[in-house]
Amino acid sequence: MQKDVRKFGISDKRGRAKTNEDPYVPEAGLKEPAICDNCNALYRNRRWQMDAEGAAAESGNPDVQRVTCPACQKIAERYAEGVVTLRGGYLWDHEEEIRNILRNEENRAMAKNPLQRIMRMEREGDELIIETTEEKLAEHLGRALHSAHQGELSVTWSKEHSLCRVNWERLQ
Ligand SMILES: [Zn+2]
């Protein structure tokens, strides 16, 4: 009898989710469904998604976990994985247009993966600094800006610190 119980335990998905040994599940240990208290992102089927209807439907579920998603944690701790620095006179002549491009690209990226976000976009002196929660989004923003407005683009990756630095400049 005891043997049967153990067997069931091994094949039971919820039992497996409690171990941290599955390398294919980066969120191992996080039970489903989970909802981020801060941004309402929903964790289901082993991925985070922006799904307002799904989150509303799950919020009545007594088993739902109330958590802070990885993106909101990084924003709270100001832990940027991507830093984009824009400069040059052309930037300030087209500031609104450029800010819109960046926000649109963020929205597109978030539709695919809600953990990719702009955590800060501020002017500092003659530079516009954009910090992102994920490295890939920083590179993506730089490439989108470059293809829309040309200029000079450089992308540098630092593997040790898991940081992507993007510089873009256009004088006129
Ligand atoms: Zn969140």
Boltz pocket constraint, residues with backbone or C-beta under 6 A from the ligand:
constraints:
  - pocket:
      binder: B
      contacts: [[A, 36], [A, 37], [A, 38], [A, 39], [A, 40], [A, 41], [A, 68], [A, 69], [A, 70], [A, 71], [A, 72], [A, 73]]
      max_distance: 6.0
